[in-house]
Amino acid sequence: MSCELLTGATGFLGSHLLQDALASGCDVAVLVRRGRSGSAQSRVEGLLEQFGAAGATPLAQPSIIEGDLHKPDLGLDRASRAWIAEHCDRVVHCAASITFRAREGEPYRSNVDGTRFLLELCRESDIRDFHLVSTAYVCGAREGLVMEDDLECGQEFSNDYERSKFVSEFLVRQAAFLDRWTVYRPSVIVGDSTTGSASTNDGLYAFLSVAGLMAGETAERVFARLGMAAEERLNLVPVDWVSAAIRRLVDRPGDESTTYHLTHPSPVRAGALLEAARHLRAEAPRVPDRVLDELLAVYRPYMKHHCDFDVTHTARDTPGLPCPLIEGEVLERLVGFVAKRGFGVTRQADGRSELALNVVGDGGHALDLSSPAAATEIGSEEVRDARVSAQCTAETLDRLLSREITIEQAVYGGLLALEGEPSGMEHATHLLEAYLAEPRTTTLSTVGAPA
């Protein structure tokens, strides 16, 4: 029986693709790298448990292959490569870095080198059917109608993510050994249209979270800072629809190479989103203006994207599968998910510590960061008494220490909660930056230990 090799199965869209593939009875192998939280096997088993908890009953179990897109040969041994060559006849490449500003090799290391290494594996394994999840925004800053077959049009890119996905598409199109390639270009992917849930902090969630941070400001000031007008529109697509569309298109008959825009014909008004976001919380936490400005600079291009996406191929090949409208109850569910995740509760307090960092979960720590280079363990009572406290999971702290994400990205994404006196936020942020800048081994057993 033929098998499909899927990358990115532990990600936001990838996990939906895996669940849909298993539910359809497809024989799937997943290429997953070892994470800080465990082996590829344990990461995938955790996903399967989540599927079961959500009421899903997959008809099959995936084969799990531990590998790394950052390495030549994907870090696979000879036996794993031989297994793939024997069993797999197509690849669905969903793994990607969404780093917008190039840092430490990303997003090019994942999106360009990873695609190149995966294509080389396909060539060696005689896999001739390749499916790439790209982005609608390979069009860059173009305006007007963008056709599905367009790629190289002299466009200027808004960020490194767009440019890296453009190059990855180019590599796939130039792979002469493929009998068929397929490129999927979703716009901004949001949560499930039925439940509102999402495991990402980007796209719509950036807009909603930043708008939530500006609660209390006038709509005019919010839009001025966003650099857009209330009538401008954002192209959002629910993750469940994107996954269902890709599942249907992966299984389509024929050998024609095709690009599909998975975009919404009725983009959402920015004003409607802002109005929904203003109900996120009664009192927003205070963060420095420079933090908000950094966040807005990253996402502003998507808030002022003046183009229309042609969907001729998608409409032709996915009949009876319209994209759900993001309005009314659907929008309320999406906003409600952000509200539940939240940023923590702002409170007034006097205390001994300028900044306390509370790392929750396995291997948790509570640290006094008043002197970052000499961070010391403190108790929960001292955290509560701190002038400002920061709270995150151990995984988020590892990502911050390894520079995978910035403080700004962690704050707006709800991964890092800042709580305490508004007057202390600016200084507390500087203390946290200084702590993260200290050289140290980024393992949980040494978190807080000076270099």
C-alpha positions in Angstrom: 0.0 0.0 0.0 1.3 3.5 -0.9 2.2 5.8 2.0 2.3 9.6 2.3 5.2 11.3 4.0 4.1 14.3 6.0 6.3 17.0 7.5 5.2 19.6 10.1 2.8 17.2 11.8 3.3 18.8 15.2 2.5 22.3 13.9 -0.8 24.2 13.7 -1.9 23.3 10.2 0.2 20.1 10.1 -1.6 18.5 13.1 -4.9 19.1 11.3 -3.5 17.5 8.1 -2.4 14.5 10.1 -5.7 14.1 11.8 -7.6 14.4 8.5 -5.3 12.0 6.7 -5.6 9.4 9.4 -9.4 9.8 9.6 -9.6 9.2 5.9 -7.7 5.9 6.2 -4.6 7.2 4.5 -1.4 5.4 5.3 0.9 8.2 6.7 4.5 8.5 7.8 5.5 11.6 9.7 8.9 13.1 9.7 9.4 14.7 13.1 12.5 16.0 14.8 13.3 15.4 18.4 12.1 18.4 20.6 13.2 19.8 23.9 10.2 18.1 25.4 11.0 14.6 24.1 11.5 12.3 21.2 9.7 12.3 17.9 7.7 9.3 19.1 6.6 11.0 22.3 5.6 14.2 20.5 3.4 12.4 18.0 1.9 10.2 20.7 0.9 13.4 22.5 -0.8 14.6 19.4 -2.7 11.3 19.0 -3.9 11.6 22.6 -5.2 15.1 21.8 -7.1 13.7 18.8 -8.7 11.1 21.0 -9.6 13.7 23.7 -11.3 15.7 21.0 -13.4 12.8 20.1 -11.6 11.9 16.9 -11.2 8.2 16.0 -8.4 7.8 13.5 -8.7 4.8 11.2 -4.9 4.3 11.1 -1.8 5.1 13.1 1.2 6.9 11.5 4.6 5.6 11.1 7.0 7.9 13.0 10.4 8.8 11.5 12.8 10.9 13.6 14.6 13.4 11.4 15.7 17.0 11.0 15.0 19.2 8.0 18.0 21.4 8.9 20.4 18.6 8.1 21.6 17.0 4.9 19.9 13.7 4.3 17.4 15.1 6.9 19.6 13.5 9.6 18.2 10.1 8.6 20.2 6.8 8.8 20.4 4.5 5.9 17.6 2.2 7.2 15.2 5.1 7.5 16.0 6.4 4.0 15.5 2.8 2.6 12.2 2.5 4.4 10.9 5.8 2.9 12.1 4.7 -0.6 10.2 1.4 -0.3 7.0 2.7 1.2 6.4 6.3 0.3 5.1 7.5 -3.0 4.3 11.2 -2.2 5.4 14.0 0.2 3.2 16.6 1.8 5.7 19.3 3.0 4.0 21.5 5.7 6.9 22.1 8.0 8.1 25.7 8.0 9.5 28.5 10.0 7.3 31.6 10.3 10.2 33.9 11.4 9.5 37.2 9.7 12.9 38.8 10.3 16.0 36.8 9.5 17.8 35.7 12.6 20.2 32.8 13.2 19.6 31.3 9.8 15.8 31.3 10.0 13.5 31.3 8.1 15.9 30.3 5.3 17.3 27.3 7.1 13.9 25.6 7.5 12.0 26.9 4.4 14.8 26.9 1.8 17.4 24.4 3.0 14.7 22.1 4.4 12.8 22.0 1.1 16.1 21.4 -0.8 17.1 18.5 1.5 13.6 17.0 1.2 13.6 17.3 -2.6 16.9 15.5 -2.7 15.5 12.7 -0.5 12.6 12.4 -3.0 15.0 12.2 -5.9 17.0 9.5 -4.3 13.8 7.6 -3.2 12.1 8.0 -6.6 9.2 9.9 -5.0 7.7 11.9 -7.9 4.6 13.5 -6.3 5.4 16.6 -4.1 3.0 18.8 -2.3 4.2 22.1 -0.8 2.3 24.3 1.7 3.4 27.8 0.9 1.7 31.1 1.5 -0.5 33.4 -0.6 1.9 36.2 0.3 4.6 35.0 -2.0 3.0 37.8 -4.0 4.8 40.3 -1.7 3.5 43.8 -1.9 1.7 43.4 -5.2 -1.6 45.0 -5.8 -4.6 44.1 -8.0 -5.4 40.6 -9.0 -2.9 37.9 -8.2 -3.3 34.7 -10.3 -2.7 31.2 -9.0 0.0 30.5 -11.6 1.9 33.7 -10.8 5.2 33.5 -9.0 8.0 35.6 -10.3 6.5 39.0 -11.0 9.2 41.4 -9.8 7.4 41.8 -6.5 9.0 43.3 -3.4 8.7 41.2 -0.2 7.4 42.5 3.1 9.6 40.2 5.1 12.0 37.3 5.1 9.2 34.7 5.5 7.6 35.7 2.2 11.0 35.7 0.4 11.9 32.2 1.8 8.6 30.7 0.7 9.1 32.2 -2.7 12.4 30.5 -3.0 11.0 27.2 -1.7 8.3 27.3 -4.4 10.9 28.0 -7.0 12.9 25.0 -5.9 9.9 22.7 -6.2 8.9 24.1 -9.7 12.5 23.5 -10.9 12.7 19.9 -9.7 12.7 18.2 -13.1 12.5 14.6 -11.7 9.0 15.2 -10.3 6.0 13.9 -12.3 3.7 16.3 -10.4 4.1 19.1 -8.0 1.3 20.9 -6.1 1.6 24.2 -4.2 -1.0 25.3 -1.7 -1.1 29.0 -0.8 -3.3 29.8 2.2 -3.7 33.3 3.4 -3.8 34.0 7.2 -4.8 30.8 8.9 -7.0 31.2 12.0 -8.6 28.7 14.4 -11.1 26.0 13.8 -14.4 27.5 12.5 -16.4 25.2 14.7 -14.6 25.5 18.0 -12.4 28.6 17.6 -9.4 26.7 18.9 -5.9 27.2 17.6 -2.4 26.3 18.6 -0.7 29.3 17.1 -0.1 32.9 18.1 0.2 34.5 14.7 -1.9 36.1 12.1 -5.3 37.0 13.4 -4.1 36.4 16.9 -1.4 39.0 16.5 -4.1 41.5 15.5 -6.5 40.6 18.3 -3.8 40.4 21.0 -2.2 43.7 20.0 -5.6 45.3 19.9 -6.3 43.8 23.3 -3.1 45.4 24.6 -4.5 48.8 23.4 -7.8 48.4 25.2 -8.9 51.8 26.5 -7.5 53.7 23.5 -9.9 55.2 21.0 -10.6 53.3 17.8 -9.1 56.2 15.8 -5.8 55.9 17.7 -5.7 52.2 17.4 -6.1 52.3 13.6 -3.6 55.1 13.4 -1.0 52.9 15.1 -2.0 49.9 13.0 -1.6 52.1 9.9 -4.9 51.1 8.4 -8.5 52.2 8.1 -11.6 50.5 9.6 -12.9 49.5 6.1 -9.7 47.7 5.1 -9.9 43.9 5.1 -7.9 41.0 6.2 -7.9 37.7 4.4 -8.5 35.0 7.0 -9.2 31.3 6.5 -10.1 28.7 9.1 -7.6 25.9 9.7 -10.2 23.1 9.4 -11.2 24.3 5.9 -7.6 24.7 4.7 -6.8 21.2 5.9 -9.9 19.7 4.3 -9.2 21.5 1.0 -5.6 20.2 1.0 -6.8 16.7 1.8 -9.1 16.7 -1.2 -6.5 18.2 -3.5 -3.8 15.8 -2.5 -6.0 13.0 -3.5 -7.1 14.5 -6.8 -6.6 12.4 -9.9 -4.4 13.3 -12.8 -0.8 14.4 -13.1 -1.1 18.1 -13.7 1.2 20.4 -11.7 -1.0 23.1 -10.1 -1.0 26.0 -7.6 -4.0 26.6 -5.4 -4.9 29.8 -3.6 -6.6 28.8 -0.3 -7.9 32.3 0.4 -11.2 33.8 1.4 -13.5 35.4 -1.2 -15.0 37.7 1.6 -12.1 39.1 3.7 -13.0 40.4 7.2 -13.3 44.1 7.8 -10.6 45.4 10.2 -13.2 47.4 12.0 -15.3 44.3 12.8 -12.2 42.5 14.2 -11.2 45.5 16.3 -14.7 45.8 17.7 -14.6 42.1 18.6 -11.1 42.4 20.1 -12.2 45.3 22.4 -14.3 42.8 24.3 -11.2 40.6 25.1 -10.8 42.1 28.6 -12.0 45.0 30.7 -8.4 46.0 31.7 -5.4 45.4 29.5 -1.9 44.9 30.8 0.4 47.7 30.1 3.4 47.2 27.9 6.0 49.7 26.7 5.1 51.6 23.5 8.2 50.4 21.8 7.0 46.8 22.3 3.7 47.5 20.6 5.4 49.4 17.8 7.7 46.4 17.1 4.8 44.1 17.0 2.8 46.3 14.7 5.8 46.8 12.4 6.0 43.0 11.8 2.3 42.5 11.0 1.4 45.9 9.4 1.9 44.6 5.8 -0.9 42.1 6.3 -3.2 44.7 7.6 -2.7 46.8 4.4 -2.6 44.1 1.8 -4.4 45.5 -1.3 -4.7 42.6 -3.7 -7.3 40.0 -4.7 -6.5 36.4 -5.1 -7.7 34.4 -8.1 -9.1 31.1 -7.0 -10.0 29.5 -10.4 -8.1 26.3 -9.7 -9.3 25.9 -6.2 -13.0 26.5 -7.1 -12.7 24.0 -10.0 -11.1 21.2 -7.9 -12.9 21.6 -4.6 -16.5 21.8 -5.6 -18.9 21.8 -2.6 -16.3 22.9 -0.2 -16.8 26.6 0.4 -14.7 28.5 2.9 -16.9 29.3 6.0 -17.7 33.0 6.5 -15.8 34.5 9.4 -18.5 36.6 10.9 -21.1 36.3 13.7 -20.7 33.2 15.8 -17.6 32.1 14.0 -15.8 35.4 14.7 -17.1 35.3 18.3 -15.6 31.8 18.8 -12.2 32.9 17.4 -12.1 36.0 19.6 -13.4 34.0 22.6 -10.4 31.7 22.2 -8.0 34.6 22.5 -9.9 35.9 25.5 -9.5 32.6 27.3 -5.8 32.4 26.6 -5.4 36.0 27.7 -2.4 37.9 29.0 -2.9 37.5 32.8 -4.4 40.1 35.1 -2.9 43.5 35.8 -2.6 44.2 39.5 -1.1 46.8 41.8 1.6 45.5 44.3 4.5 46.6 46.3 7.4 44.2 46.8 11.0 43.4 47.2 11.7 42.2 43.7 11.9 44.5 40.6 11.1 41.5 38.4 10.2 37.9 39.3 10.1 35.2 36.6 7.8 32.3 37.2 8.5 29.3 35.0 5.5 27.0 35.2 5.1 23.3 34.4 7.6 20.5 34.6 11.0 21.7 35.9 9.4 25.0 37.0 11.3 27.8 38.7 10.6 31.1 40.3 13.5 33.5 39.9 14.3 37.0 41.3 15.7 38.8 38.2 16.4 42.1 39.9 20.1 41.3 39.2 19.8 39.1 36.0 23.4 37.7 36.1 22.8 36.5 39.6 19.2 35.3 39.3 18.2 33.4 42.5 15.4 31.0 43.3 12.5 32.5 45.2 9.2 31.2 46.5 5.7 31.6 45.2 4.9 34.2 47.9 7.8 36.3 46.7 6.5 36.1 43.1 3.2 37.4 44.3 4.9 40.2 46.1 7.1 41.2 43.2 6.7 44.6 41.7 6.4 43.0 38.2 6.2 39.3 37.5 6.7 37.5 34.2 5.2 34.0 33.7 5.8 31.5 31.0 6.2 27.8 30.5 9.6 26.0 30.5 9.3 25.5 26.7 8.7 29.2 26.1 11.7 30.1 28.3 13.9 27.7 26.2 12.7 29.4 23.1 13.5 32.8 24.5 17.0 31.7 25.6 17.8 30.2 22.3 16.6 33.3 20.5 13.9 31.3 18.6 11.4 34.0 19.6 11.8 37.5 21.0 10.3 38.9 24.1 7.9 41.0 21.9 6.7 37.9 20.1 6.2 36.0 23.4 4.2 38.9 25.0 1.8 39.5 22.1 1.4 35.8 21.5 0.2 35.1 25.1 3.2 33.0 25.8 4.7 35.4 28.3 2.4 37.2 30.7 3.6 40.4 32.3 1.8 41.4 35.5 2.3 44.2 38.0 2.6 48.0 38.3 2.4 49.8 35.0 5.1 52.2 36.1 7.5 49.2 36.4 6.8 47.6 33.1 9.5 49.4 31.1 12.3 48.7 33.6 11.1 45.1 34.1 11.3 44.5 30.3 14.9 45.7 30.3 15.7 43.4 33.2 14.3 40.4 31.4 16.2 41.4 28.2 19.4 41.5 30.2 18.7 38.1 31.8 18.1 36.5 28.5 21.3 38.0 27.1 23.4 36.4 29.7 25.3 33.4 28.1 24.2 30.1 29.7 23.3 26.6 28.7 19.7 26.5 27.7 18.5 23.5 29.6 15.9 23.6 32.3 18.3 22.2 34.8 20.5 25.2 34.5 17.8 27.9 34.1 18.6 30.8 36.4 22.3 29.7 37.0 24.8 32.4 36.2 27.2 31.8 33.4 
